[in-house]
């Protein structure tokens, strides 16, 4: 009788302990839930379009143009046409191998960038072939389009944030654009907007199979603010033409308000040369 009681007590105690542990894992301790979710769901940022910049008369001076990053998830890679890919990226096979190795070293399941800021024209040529490259996909971003490449001393330029800066700017992610000088830097908070996010469901082979929960948890990016300057684009352009191949400066001010209509320094530069792949070329 005592043996039966001990056995029954042991069985009930073990079952109770198992239930308590199960509750702890499923309800109280969320770490395991998060790990499971991270393995089953992929989170991708959605970058907002940077704010536009106009002159005092409503003339568009600074806009945006789409570019694409080629991403890779190492775990999803299958044999692919290496020669075609390196030809598209205009890199050597050794360089491609190094980038893929670096991506796998970072994480075999988290996406890494293989090539940044590919033009929309170049991306369009390869998009119809991307289905042959398991593990690769394009992520859309935007970079600046300085429609009127003037007043660079006032407007400044943008470039990708670097790893050192990320330590103090946790709201950014690697590869995101940030203002470097002038208006672009001073009004960074206004021009930046806020990133959104999209969640994708993955199967047991770590492949994307569709939107997670039909996009219920997705967040749209928050639009940035547009800026209107006191500058007169035509007057600025005229002033810069006067200072071509010269050194010096010109300042034009509206006497009644003190607003700056033109601010010219020479020599100057074309901010479009600092965008995308053209920056390294220049």
WOTA-V721179 format. One record per backbone hydrogen bond with DSSP energy under -0.5 kcal/mol. NH is the residue of the N-H (numbers start at 1). CO is the residue of the C=O. If there is no record, write none. Layout:
BEGIN
nh->{NH,NH}
co->{CO,CO}
END
This chain:
BEGIN
nh->{5,6,7,8,9,10,11,12,13,14,15,16,17,18,19,20,21,22,23,24,25,26,27,28,29,30,34,35,36,37,38,39,40,41,42,44,44,46,47,51,53,54,55,56,58,61,62,63,65,67,68,69,70,71,71,72,73,74,75,76,77,78,82,85,86,87,88,89,90,91,96,97,98,99,100,101,102,103,104,105,106,107,112,114,115,118,120,123,124,125,126,126,127,128,129,130,130,132,133,134,136,137,139,140,141,143,145,147,148,149,150,154,155,156,159,161,165,166,167,167,168,169,172,175,176,178,180,181,183,184,184,185,185,186,187,188,191,192,193,194,196,197,198,200,201,202,203,206,209,210,212,214,215,216,217,218,219,222,224,225,227,229,232,233,236,237,238,239,240,241,242,243,244,246,248,250,252,254,255,257,258,261,261,262,264,266,271,273,274,275,278,279,279,281,282}
co->{1,2,3,4,5,6,7,8,9,10,11,12,13,14,15,16,17,18,19,20,21,22,23,23,24,28,30,31,32,33,34,35,36,37,200,42,198,196,45,191,62,227,59,231,55,53,53,145,143,141,118,139,115,69,137,112,135,72,108,73,74,134,80,81,82,83,84,85,86,86,92,93,94,95,96,97,98,99,100,101,102,103,72,70,70,68,66,119,120,121,122,123,123,124,126,126,127,129,130,132,133,71,69,138,67,65,63,145,61,147,148,151,151,152,178,176,162,162,163,164,165,165,169,161,173,159,157,157,154,155,181,181,182,182,183,185,187,188,189,222,46,219,44,42,210,40,207,203,201,201,199,211,212,213,212,215,197,194,49,190,52,54,261,231,232,233,234,235,236,237,238,239,241,243,266,264,262,259,253,254,254,252,259,252,250,248,269,270,271,272,275,275,276,277,278}
END
